[in-house]
Amino acid sequence: MELIIILLWLVLGFAAGAYAGRLDRSAVGWALFSLILSPLIGFIVLLALGPAQARRPCPKCAEKILPSAKLCPHCRTELAEGWAVEPSGY
């Protein structure tokens, strides 16, 4: 019986990590958080936080940065105003 509880705890902890990955959050970090505290607490916190802020790849180095950035923190490229706006459909 204890083995089933431990396996269920592990599966739900990793499921919380996978869900965090779908929300663009750290899957490994949230899996560890859920395994240490509780998978239920991990899911509740993730649901309360919601998805992470959308990030776009830098046009020069392709690292993901916030669309409101004026300077890429990775490659220090100055970004033009509206660089993250996707072109309208054809």
Secondary structure as UniProt FT lines:
FT   HELIX           2..22
FT   TURN            23..24
FT   HELIX           27..36
FT   HELIX           39..49
FT   STRAND          56..57
FT   TURN            59..61
FT   STRAND          64..65
FT   TURN            67..68
FT   TURN            73..75
FT   TURN            81..84
//
